[in-house]
Amino acid sequence: MTSPNRLKAALAEARPLFGVWMQLGHPAIAEMMGLLGYDVVLIDMEHGPGSLGDTGNMMRGVQRSKASAMVRVPSGDPAFLKPLLDLGPEGVMIPMVESADQARAAVAACRYPPKGNRGWAAGVARAAQYGLDTDYTLKTAADLVVACQIESVRSVEAVEAICTVDGIDIIFIGRNDLAADAGHILDLDHSDVNAMVDRVLAVARKAGKKTGTVPSAGRDWASLFRDGFDLILPSGDVSLLRDAARAELGAFQKFTGEPSPTTAVHPSAKPGSY
């Protein structure tokens, strides 16, 4: 009773994938974003406040739609990945991968023996339909999409080695942290940062890996797709809610002639901040 991984299938179609970040940790918002038509709903457990229980409920909401539920974890710690994987995400994103050894360890934590060291609980896990998916251990679990984030100068220097690791599906560039580590915090369009982004993209594509990132003021999501990226996540629940509210309040304040108390947004709150 194999459950197909829709994210894996979408990546194989070689079409642009448009995603959204979830940082408020609310199942109804995740459900809504999936129903709206995003390809990927990425639940952020690195910077978001949601618990494992919240994440499981968010995935339940997303599964009502055609979207895929992916989770960014705080780190590649196997102790954290174990219960998360038992909840059944279609993909996981590992932040700050800086070496091939880290990439191999991340893959190993996501695969059952003999290909890895993931602990087995498929007889009761939600990921295996609480034991009803009899194919899960030997087939379904192997379809999990694994993304590694390249977000430091050291990561860029090691990208060729990272891309040789079997089991890494997506190389995802965290441009905000990369810019900061390179000495250009908040300047995602600095020439040094763009050069590193382009290098990672070229290396990953040559290695046959899918690629993803976030936009910036100088490289919007459309231009990044034209550059060859496969997955772009421009906005999140916080920024979409904030910006819609600011626009509506701004229109009201213009109508009443009242000065707007919220005339600016911190640079880190703009696209590319994730």
C-alpha positions as CSV (number, residue, x, y, z in Angstrom):
1,M,0.0,0.0,0.0
2,T,2.6,2.5,-1.1
3,S,1.8,6.2,-0.6
4,P,3.4,8.2,-3.5
5,N,5.6,11.1,-2.6
6,R,4.1,14.0,-4.5
7,L,7.2,16.2,-4.0
8,K,9.5,13.6,-5.4
9,A,7.2,13.2,-8.4
10,A,7.0,17.0,-8.9
11,L,10.8,17.3,-8.9
12,A,11.0,14.6,-11.5
13,E,8.7,16.6,-13.8
14,A,11.4,19.3,-14.1
15,R,8.9,22.1,-13.8
16,P,9.2,25.3,-11.7
17,L,7.9,24.7,-8.1
18,F,6.5,27.6,-6.1
19,G,6.5,27.4,-2.3
20,V,5.6,29.2,0.8
21,W,7.1,29.3,4.3
22,M,5.1,28.4,7.4
23,Q,6.3,30.1,10.6
24,L,3.3,30.7,12.7
25,G,2.8,27.0,13.4
26,H,-1.0,27.0,12.7
27,P,-2.6,24.0,10.9
28,A,-5.4,26.1,9.4
29,I,-3.0,28.5,7.8
30,A,-0.9,25.6,6.3
31,E,-4.2,24.0,5.1
32,M,-5.2,27.3,3.4
33,M,-1.9,27.8,1.7
34,G,-2.1,24.3,0.2
35,L,-5.6,24.8,-1.0
36,L,-4.6,28.1,-2.6
37,G,-2.3,26.2,-4.9
38,Y,1.3,26.4,-3.7
39,D,3.4,23.5,-4.8
40,V,5.3,23.2,-1.5
41,V,4.2,24.3,2.0
42,L,7.5,24.4,4.0
43,I,7.0,24.2,7.7
44,D,9.8,26.0,9.4
45,M,10.9,24.3,12.7
46,E,14.3,26.1,12.7
47,H,12.9,29.6,13.2
48,G,9.2,28.9,13.8
49,P,7.6,28.3,17.2
50,G,5.7,25.1,16.2
51,S,6.1,21.8,18.0
52,L,6.2,18.3,16.6
53,G,2.5,18.1,17.3
54,D,1.8,21.3,15.5
55,T,3.9,20.1,12.6
56,G,1.9,16.9,12.3
57,N,-1.4,18.8,12.3
58,M,0.0,21.2,9.7
59,M,0.9,18.2,7.5
60,R,-2.6,16.8,7.9
61,G,-4.0,20.2,6.7
62,V,-1.7,20.3,3.7
63,Q,-2.6,16.8,2.6
64,R,-6.2,18.0,1.9
65,S,-4.7,19.8,-1.1
66,K,-2.3,18.9,-3.9
67,A,0.6,20.6,-2.2
68,S,3.6,18.8,-0.7
69,A,4.5,19.2,3.0
70,M,8.2,19.8,3.6
71,V,9.8,20.6,7.0
72,R,12.9,22.6,7.8
73,V,14.5,21.1,10.9
74,P,16.7,23.0,13.4
75,S,19.6,20.8,12.5
76,G,20.5,17.3,11.2
77,D,20.3,15.8,14.7
78,P,19.1,12.2,14.3
79,A,17.3,12.4,17.6
80,F,15.1,15.2,16.2
81,L,14.7,13.7,12.8
82,K,13.5,10.4,14.1
83,P,10.1,11.4,15.5
84,L,9.6,14.0,12.7
85,L,10.1,11.4,10.0
86,D,7.6,9.1,11.7
87,L,5.0,11.9,11.2
88,G,5.4,11.6,7.5
89,P,6.7,14.8,5.8
90,E,7.4,14.4,2.0
91,G,10.7,16.2,2.4
92,V,13.1,17.6,5.0
93,M,15.5,20.6,4.8
94,I,18.7,20.5,6.7
95,P,20.2,23.9,7.5
96,M,23.8,24.9,7.5
97,V,25.4,21.9,5.8
98,E,29.1,22.7,5.4
99,S,30.7,19.4,4.4
100,A,30.1,16.1,2.6
101,D,30.3,14.3,6.0
102,Q,27.4,16.4,7.3
103,A,25.4,15.7,4.2
104,R,26.0,12.0,4.5
105,A,25.0,12.0,8.1
106,A,21.8,13.8,7.2
107,V,20.9,11.2,4.6
108,A,21.8,8.4,7.0
109,A,19.4,9.8,9.6
110,C,16.7,9.7,7.0
111,R,17.2,6.2,5.7
112,Y,16.7,2.8,7.3
113,P,19.5,0.3,7.5
114,P,21.5,-0.8,5.6
115,K,21.5,2.6,3.8
116,G,21.3,4.6,7.0
117,N,20.6,4.5,10.7
118,R,17.0,5.7,11.1
119,G,15.3,4.0,14.0
120,W,12.3,1.8,13.0
121,A,8.8,2.4,14.2
122,A,6.9,1.8,11.0
123,G,4.5,-0.5,12.7
124,V,2.8,2.4,14.5
125,A,4.1,5.6,12.7
126,R,1.8,8.0,11.0
127,A,4.3,8.0,8.1
128,A,3.4,4.3,7.5
129,Q,-0.3,5.0,7.9
130,Y,0.0,3.6,11.4
131,G,1.2,0.2,10.1
132,L,-1.2,0.0,7.2
133,D,1.4,0.9,4.5
134,T,3.2,-2.5,4.3
135,D,5.5,-1.1,1.7
136,Y,6.8,1.7,3.8
137,T,10.0,0.3,5.3
138,L,11.4,-1.1,2.0
139,K,9.9,1.4,-0.5
140,T,7.9,4.4,0.6
141,A,10.5,5.7,3.2
142,A,13.2,5.8,0.5
143,D,11.2,8.4,-1.5
144,L,11.7,11.0,1.2
145,V,13.2,14.2,-0.4
146,V,16.3,15.5,1.4
147,A,17.4,19.1,0.9
148,C,20.7,20.6,2.2
149,Q,21.0,24.3,2.8
150,I,24.1,26.0,1.5
151,E,24.3,29.2,3.7
152,S,27.9,29.9,4.6
153,V,31.2,30.6,2.7
154,R,32.4,27.2,4.0
155,S,29.3,25.6,2.5
156,V,30.1,27.1,-0.9
157,E,33.7,26.0,-0.7
158,A,32.5,22.4,-0.1
159,V,29.6,22.4,-2.5
160,E,31.3,20.1,-5.1
161,A,31.8,17.4,-2.4
162,I,28.3,17.9,-0.9
163,C,26.8,17.4,-4.4
164,T,28.5,14.0,-4.7
165,V,26.5,12.6,-1.7
166,D,24.0,10.1,-2.8
167,G,20.5,10.8,-1.4
168,I,20.7,14.6,-1.5
169,D,17.8,15.7,-3.8
170,I,17.9,19.5,-3.4
171,I,20.7,22.0,-2.9
172,F,18.9,25.0,-1.3
173,I,20.8,28.3,-1.0
174,G,20.0,30.3,2.1
175,R,21.0,33.7,0.7
176,N,20.5,35.8,3.8
177,D,22.8,33.7,6.1
178,L,25.2,33.4,3.2
179,A,25.4,37.1,2.7
180,A,25.9,37.6,6.5
181,D,28.7,35.0,6.7
182,A,30.4,36.6,3.7
183,G,30.4,40.0,5.5
184,H,27.5,41.5,3.6
185,I,24.6,41.1,6.1
186,L,21.2,42.2,4.6
187,D,22.9,42.8,1.2
188,L,21.7,39.7,-0.7
189,D,22.6,41.3,-4.1
190,H,26.2,42.1,-3.3
191,S,28.4,41.0,-6.2
192,D,30.3,38.5,-3.9
193,V,27.0,36.9,-2.8
194,N,25.6,36.7,-6.4
195,A,28.9,35.1,-7.5
196,M,28.6,32.4,-4.8
197,V,24.9,31.8,-5.6
198,D,25.8,31.4,-9.3
199,R,28.7,29.0,-8.5
200,V,26.5,26.8,-6.3
201,L,23.7,26.7,-8.9
202,A,26.2,25.7,-11.6
203,V,27.8,23.0,-9.5
204,A,24.5,21.6,-8.4
205,R,23.0,21.5,-11.9
206,K,26.1,19.8,-13.2
207,A,25.8,17.2,-10.5
208,G,22.2,16.5,-11.4
209,K,20.8,18.0,-8.2
210,K,17.7,20.1,-8.0
211,T,18.2,23.6,-6.7
212,G,16.2,26.1,-4.7
213,T,16.6,29.5,-3.0
214,V,14.7,32.7,-2.0
215,P,14.4,36.0,-3.9
216,S,16.0,39.3,-3.3
217,A,15.4,42.9,-4.4
218,G,17.6,42.4,-7.4
219,R,16.7,38.8,-8.3
220,D,13.0,38.1,-8.0
221,W,11.4,34.7,-8.2
222,A,10.8,34.9,-12.0
223,S,14.4,35.8,-12.7
224,L,15.6,33.0,-10.5
225,F,13.5,30.5,-12.3
226,R,14.9,31.8,-15.6
227,D,18.4,31.3,-14.1
228,G,17.6,27.6,-13.7
229,F,16.4,27.2,-10.1
230,D,13.8,24.5,-9.6
231,L,12.2,25.6,-6.3
232,I,11.6,29.2,-5.1
233,L,10.0,30.2,-1.8
234,P,9.4,33.9,-1.9
235,S,7.1,34.6,1.1
236,G,5.7,33.1,4.3
237,D,2.5,33.3,6.4
238,V,4.0,36.1,8.5
239,S,5.0,38.3,5.5
240,L,1.8,37.7,3.6
241,L,-0.4,38.6,6.5
242,R,1.8,41.6,7.5
243,D,1.9,43.0,4.0
244,A,-1.8,42.5,3.3
245,A,-2.7,44.2,6.7
246,R,-0.3,47.1,6.1
247,A,-1.8,47.7,2.6
248,E,-5.3,47.7,3.9
249,L,-4.5,49.9,6.9
250,G,-2.5,52.2,4.6
251,A,-5.6,52.7,2.4
252,F,-7.8,53.4,5.4
253,Q,-5.3,55.9,6.8
254,K,-5.1,57.6,3.5
255,F,-8.9,57.8,3.4
256,T,-9.0,59.4,6.9
257,G,-6.0,61.5,6.5
258,E,-4.3,59.9,9.5
259,P,-0.5,59.4,9.4
260,S,0.6,55.8,9.0
261,P,2.5,54.4,12.0
262,T,4.0,51.6,9.9
263,T,5.7,53.2,6.9
264,A,8.7,50.9,6.6
265,V,9.6,47.3,6.9
266,H,12.9,46.1,8.3
267,P,15.1,44.8,5.4
268,S,15.3,41.4,7.0
269,A,11.5,41.2,6.7
270,K,11.6,41.5,2.9
271,P,11.7,38.5,0.5
272,G,14.9,36.6,1.0
273,S,14.8,36.7,4.8
274,Y,14.0,33.0,5.3
